[in-house]
Amino acid sequence: MSEIADSREQICRLSKSLFDRGLSHGSTGNISVRLSDGSLLVTPTGSSMGFLQPDRISHLSASGVLLSGDPPTKELPLHTAFYETRQQTGAVVHLHSCHSVALSILADVDPDNVLQPLTAYGIMLLGKVKLLPFFVPGDPAMGEAVRQLDGKRSAVILANHGPVVAGRDLATAVNATEELEASARLALLLRGAPVNALNAAQTQQIVDRFDVDWT
């Protein structure tokens, strides 16, 4: 199977998994994959992640020209901003997953790092998670906000909207997105209760051992 055919199948398979488990709903969320020639596969605009068809996945040239498939998601600027600023990025996942969105709406979260260091895997897979401002869906300014991070974050949450996570490949990006949603759920479950979060020394041990970007 060709790279493009295999990647289209993988997008459909993992998108359906996310949809079936309630991490995406209706026609929300989008996924992209960068191919070895620099072109992109992107889920189409207005599509449900639970019912994607491989041949309708948008295929865009490196310069953004639609080569085949349906027109891409209107939130494409979010995806291209990660590819432009993080050269190691091979895939981007954007969801409207409930717990991550809920965390972004709370008034007292730290915008520089939305998640407390509660678990080792939250640190390992995500690093610090930046809270970005609210933008109207499809606003190209979302991409500009990501560019202004200068490639320093692989995961962000758009306020009142949802998480966007970049990874070296699609499986990595999906796993990190699921970790973000699980960590957000854990943070909400523990809200108002005294917690034993990982301290600075414990956090640094994880950062050093797994070479986590903690800037």
Salt bridges, closest charged atoms under 4 A:
ASP20 OD2 - LYS16 NZ 2.60
ASP70 OD2 - ARG56 NE 2.71
GLU75 OE1 - HIS94 NE2 2.96
GLU75 OE2 - HIS161 NE2 3.13
GLU84 OE1 - ARG147 NE 2.74
ASP108 OD1 - ARG191 NH2 2.53
ASP112 OD1 - LYS130 NZ 3.70
ASP112 OD1 - ARG153 NH2 2.86
ASP169 OD2 - ARG168 NE 3.96
GLU178 OE2 - ARG21 NH2 2.93
GLU181 OE2 - HIS99 ND1 2.84
